[in-house]
């Protein structure tokens, strides 16, 4: 790798981000809750506003100050043009498709490759979809959001750090990856099932574009654990209306709209990586 300089100039927001990355003492279990009966997305006793009250282990959903998703507002973003594009090293691996009731998940069975953030490798574990999008850009909510969940083991006791790559979609042409998965997803309607789908190449998920947002947040479902490194690609991809529909129909009624509301930023820095960018 070529280095243009031995020194990095730290702006105030960037310095805050680096300090959080290097010194966060949060040990993250990269496990979102699998039992979808324990919470839902309705305005009721198990809805997002009540998640932090349902279990003591979920208290962070209410008390946390670094929660996700957030609005990626232009006036809050600091452009960092020279930190480079997101580097990914994915490879084909056997996978299973699971209807978790609150979403549809693709889980890779072995080493499906990794991404590199600040010199640390984060290995791809699974991806899943939210509809509509959880993150917004300047207040706009998109039709679909894909989360690619990575984790990096930091010690032998099973603790790890989590990095999520998010892709936003608007209605348009069909998404090729969902085309490949459609027959499996349609066969799992309202059924909490898990099926082997053979070899899936994560590289088929085209990130596109070289500009992306970076901030420190949390899991967007219980237990809402904080310290997650979020990377949201700025390029908006397309998905067909029919594809969004079969993703919604597959999950239970209470999760057809499975997007957590936007959370307060609370003075966190948001970085935008990319060259020659204008707001």
Secondary structure, DSSP 4 states (H G I P E B T S, - for coil): ---S-S-----HHHHHHHHHHHH----B-------GGG--SSSSTTSGGGHHHH-GGGTHHHH-SS-S--EE-GGGEEEETTS-PPEEEE--EEEEEEE-SS-EEEEESS--EEEEETTEEEEEEEEEEESS-SSEETTEE-SEEEEEEEEEE-STTS-EEEEEEEEEEEESSPPHHHHHHHHHHHTTTT---EEEEEEE-GGGS---SS-EEEEEEE-SSTT--EEEEEEEESS-EEE-HHHHHHHHHHS-GGGSS--PPP---TT--EEEE-SS---
